[in-house]
Amino acid sequence: MNDLTRDSDRIMQDSAMVLRDNREGGRHRRAKSIGQGSASLKSQHLMRKLIRVLLAVFGIMIAASFAGMILNGIGFWGVVITVIAIIAATAALGVFPKMKVPKRADLNKGNVRQMVGRTELWLESQRPALPAPAARIVEDMGVQLDALGLQLETVDQEHPATREVRKLVGEVLPETVDSYNKIPRHLRDEKRAGATPDEQLTESLGKISKEIDSVTRQLAEGSLDDLAIRTRYLEYRYGGEIDGPDEGKKDES
């Protein structure tokens, strides 16, 4: 059993290395999270994986110990089988189950922090298919979404402005990206209305990014009643016009 104990120590170290490699992206090195919301969800997922691995290793060790007591030792091949079982369990549970990308329809569910995290995860999954300028905006948007989520946590979740902001982040933003993805790749570099779909997407995401920043600043200043997110903006579709809060006030005057 001493050999088994020594082997188990080594295996636990190997297990930790497997999980650490999986967290860092393994051989393929996944891109870093765009915000704290998605990073938190990933950490929770990895923690659940770690717990499953530890429980599996503990179960295998207990089974091997009982087998050793019943059989008066498990012998060399018993140790080998135990080691293989632990390595196999660690490798399998360190990879599976993979973290599921939230569906677009589910982004706006749950509390504000969950909405922000889901939206960031969804944007991360879409990032590889976006043109480079748009992908950079998405990466920067993670910090903006984190800040917006923190501000919304201090506001009544049933306030009309809060619901509209949630719709902006959980529906309008992903719909903009989704609309672009529906365009066939060979048509994305063809100009329509004076701009290519790639250029239109980048411009649209830039406007949404500025709107998120503007809303966050207003919430931070306590200007909830002055928050101007108009119905026409919330009905915005890919390629449409977006007016900021100040522009909205000018139109109404």
C-alpha positions as MATLAB code, in Angstrom:
seq = 'MNDLTRDSDRIMQDSAMVLRDNREGGRHRRAKSIGQGSASLKSQHLMRKLIRVLLAVFGIMIAASFAGMILNGIGFWGVVITVIAIIAATAALGVFPKMKVPKRADLNKGNVRQMVGRTELWLESQRPALPAPAARIVEDMGVQLDALGLQLETVDQEHPATREVRKLVGEVLPETVDSYNKIPRHLRDEKRAGATPDEQLTESLGKISKEIDSVTRQLAEGSLDDLAIRTRYLEYRYGGEIDGPDEGKKDES';
ca = [
       0.000    0.000    0.000;
       2.999    2.331    0.403;
       3.611    2.092   -3.323;
      -0.025    2.913   -3.919;
       0.228    5.930   -1.630;
       3.301    7.235   -3.441;
       1.632    6.687   -6.789;
      -1.485    8.463   -5.619;
       0.546   11.540   -4.612;
       2.106   11.659   -8.042;
      -1.243   11.158   -9.710;
      -2.812   13.984   -7.742;
      -0.014   16.243   -8.957;
      -0.617   15.074  -12.529;
      -4.331   15.730  -12.079;
      -3.655   19.277  -10.970;
      -1.425   19.787  -14.006;
      -4.131   18.489  -16.339;
      -6.716   20.842  -14.851;
      -4.308   23.775  -14.930;
      -3.500   23.074  -18.573;
      -7.206   22.824  -19.319;
      -7.817   26.156  -17.574;
      -5.106   27.837  -19.615;
      -6.503   26.469  -22.826;
      -4.499   23.281  -23.229;
      -2.404   22.946  -26.339;
      -4.689   25.166  -28.352;
      -4.664   28.081  -25.853;
      -8.089   29.629  -25.841;
      -8.335   33.386  -26.016;
      -8.675   35.154  -22.702;
     -12.042   36.241  -21.386;
     -13.273   39.632  -22.539;
     -14.681   40.485  -19.111;
     -15.011   39.458  -15.491;
     -18.544   38.171  -16.037;
     -17.524   35.454  -18.484;
     -14.312   34.770  -16.540;
     -16.374   34.135  -13.401;
     -18.650   31.676  -15.195;
     -15.609   29.856  -16.578;
     -14.037   29.682  -13.111;
     -17.222   28.190  -11.690;
     -17.265   25.616  -14.471;
     -13.624   24.684  -13.835;
     -14.227   24.429  -10.096;
     -17.039   21.967  -10.720;
     -14.655   19.992  -12.919;
     -12.020   19.954  -10.190;
     -14.539   18.729   -7.632;
     -15.621   15.913   -9.964;
     -11.990   14.910  -10.545;
     -11.208   14.857   -6.827;
     -14.315   12.820   -6.063;
     -13.446   10.349   -8.814;
      -9.842    9.982   -7.600;
     -11.024    9.594   -4.018;
     -13.544    6.940   -5.068;
     -10.923    4.986   -6.998;
      -8.505    5.132   -4.077;
     -11.188    3.932   -1.658;
     -12.086    1.075   -4.007;
      -8.415    0.105   -4.313;
      -7.997    0.217   -0.541;
     -11.001   -2.050    0.051;
      -9.750   -4.416   -2.637;
      -6.364   -4.483   -0.925;
      -7.906   -5.344    2.451;
     -10.082   -8.082    1.001;
      -7.390   -9.587   -1.202;
      -4.542   -8.940    1.269;
      -2.913   -6.559   -1.189;
      -3.664   -5.666   -4.791;
      -0.229   -6.454   -6.133;
       1.664   -4.835   -8.981;
      -1.125   -5.145  -11.539;
      -3.634   -3.811   -9.071;
      -1.517   -0.707   -8.624;
      -1.148   -0.374  -12.397;
      -4.909   -0.661  -12.906;
      -5.527    1.883  -10.155;
      -3.063    4.332  -11.693;
      -4.578    3.905  -15.150;
      -8.094    4.383  -13.768;
      -7.098    7.586  -11.988;
      -5.301    8.977  -15.029;
      -8.234    8.096  -17.287;
     -10.760    9.668  -14.909;
      -8.648   12.792  -14.532;
      -8.158   13.171  -18.274;
     -11.823   12.591  -19.078;
     -13.285   14.753  -16.325;
     -10.664   17.451  -16.946;
     -11.972   17.876  -20.491;
     -15.634   16.921  -20.319;
     -18.220   18.220  -19.984;
     -17.220   21.229  -22.027;
     -18.670   24.570  -21.121;
     -21.802   25.241  -23.152;
     -22.138   28.507  -25.016;
     -25.353   30.244  -23.916;
     -28.119   30.385  -26.486;
     -29.028   33.832  -27.696;
     -32.571   33.464  -26.397;
     -31.234   32.823  -22.869;
     -28.868   35.791  -22.628;
     -31.352   38.143  -20.986;
     -32.517   35.670  -18.333;
     -31.524   35.681  -14.666;
     -30.092   38.578  -12.691;
     -27.945   41.340  -14.143;
     -24.628   39.681  -13.359;
     -25.755   36.462  -15.032;
     -26.964   38.418  -18.062;
     -23.612   40.170  -18.412;
     -21.661   36.920  -18.008;
     -23.800   35.063  -20.538;
     -23.568   37.897  -23.056;
     -19.791   38.030  -22.697;
     -19.524   34.260  -23.179;
     -21.743   34.443  -26.243;
     -19.701   37.296  -27.712;
     -16.492   35.355  -27.091;
     -17.886   32.413  -29.066;
     -18.739   34.737  -31.964;
     -15.445   36.646  -31.904;
     -13.439   34.304  -34.192;
     -15.941   34.804  -37.033;
     -15.873   38.605  -36.834;
     -13.625   40.928  -38.868;
     -10.585   42.108  -36.928;
     -11.840   45.672  -36.208;
     -15.173   44.344  -34.912;
     -13.426   41.665  -32.830;
     -11.332   44.348  -31.126;
     -14.481   46.290  -30.228;
     -16.001   43.119  -28.767;
     -12.878   42.535  -26.669;
     -13.026   46.074  -25.277;
     -16.772   45.771  -24.726;
     -16.238   43.173  -21.990;
     -14.922   45.821  -19.590;
     -17.854   48.083  -20.469;
     -20.370   45.317  -19.809;
     -18.771   44.569  -16.440;
     -19.063   48.226  -15.445;
     -22.658   48.422  -16.685;
     -23.593   45.297  -14.754;
     -22.210   46.764  -11.532;
     -24.212   49.945  -12.015;
     -27.426   48.053  -12.754;
     -27.102   46.046   -9.537;
     -27.777   49.215   -7.549;
     -30.868   50.113   -9.580;
     -34.393   48.746   -9.200;
     -34.520   45.825  -11.607;
     -38.137   46.649  -12.453;
     -37.388   50.235  -13.444;
     -38.290   50.823  -17.137;
     -34.803   52.155  -17.911;
     -33.227   49.042  -16.407;
     -35.393   46.771  -18.523;
     -34.475   48.747  -21.628;
     -30.768   48.536  -20.835;
     -31.115   44.779  -20.341;
     -32.793   44.588  -23.716;
     -29.979   46.610  -25.274;
     -27.312   44.259  -23.905;
     -29.173   40.965  -23.926;
     -31.050   41.340  -27.207;
     -29.995   44.224  -29.457;
     -26.247   43.646  -29.137;
     -26.307   39.898  -29.874;
     -28.875   40.416  -32.636;
     -26.462   42.797  -34.349;
     -23.739   40.156  -34.371;
     -26.147   37.391  -35.308;
     -27.478   39.375  -38.260;
     -23.943   39.728  -39.586;
     -23.237   36.021  -39.186;
     -26.250   35.208  -41.361;
     -24.631   36.975  -44.323;
     -22.762   34.480  -46.564;
     -19.006   34.880  -46.259;
     -18.490   35.603  -49.958;
     -20.847   38.583  -49.714;
     -19.290   40.225  -46.670;
     -16.761   42.213  -48.679;
     -19.324   43.540  -51.170;
     -20.521   47.088  -50.643;
     -24.158   47.710  -49.836;
     -25.433   51.231  -49.271;
     -21.881   52.496  -49.562;
     -20.261   50.081  -47.084;
     -19.437   46.394  -46.834;
     -21.156   44.226  -44.200;
     -17.799   44.080  -42.373;
     -17.666   47.865  -42.230;
     -21.329   48.148  -41.250;
     -20.877   45.655  -38.413;
     -17.821   47.478  -37.098;
     -19.639   50.807  -37.211;
     -22.737   49.363  -35.529;
     -20.750   47.728  -32.726;
     -18.845   50.969  -32.245;
     -22.125   52.861  -31.790;
     -23.453   50.255  -29.370;
     -20.182   50.402  -27.425;
     -20.497   54.191  -27.116;
     -24.123   53.828  -26.025;
     -23.189   51.311  -23.322;
     -20.482   53.666  -22.082;
     -22.886   56.610  -22.103;
     -25.553   54.704  -20.184;
     -23.004   53.484  -17.623;
     -21.789   57.038  -17.012;
     -25.340   58.298  -16.534;
     -26.110   55.506  -14.085;
     -22.891   56.240  -12.189;
     -23.923   59.886  -11.908;
     -27.353   58.905  -10.624;
     -29.080   60.337  -13.699;
     -31.561   57.481  -13.973;
     -34.480   59.755  -14.829;
     -32.481   61.373  -17.622;
     -31.546   58.055  -19.180;
     -32.665   58.294  -22.798;
     -32.895   54.964  -24.555;
     -35.703   55.386  -27.024;
     -38.008   52.765  -28.497;
     -36.657   53.431  -31.972;
     -33.189   52.605  -30.731;
     -34.320   49.406  -29.048;
     -35.969   48.382  -32.310;
     -32.631   48.899  -34.039;
     -31.563   46.230  -36.475;
     -28.248   45.546  -38.167;
     -27.296   48.369  -40.488;
     -29.704   50.912  -38.903;
     -29.042   54.242  -37.292;
     -28.293   54.659  -33.611;
     -28.755   57.942  -31.804;
     -27.193   58.609  -28.424;
     -29.053   60.056  -25.453;
     -28.139   63.643  -26.306;
     -29.278   63.270  -29.884;
     -32.561   61.820  -28.656;
     -33.212   64.917  -26.587;
     -32.500   67.172  -29.539;
     -35.004   65.314  -31.662;
     -37.663   65.710  -29.002;
     -37.097   69.423  -28.611;
];
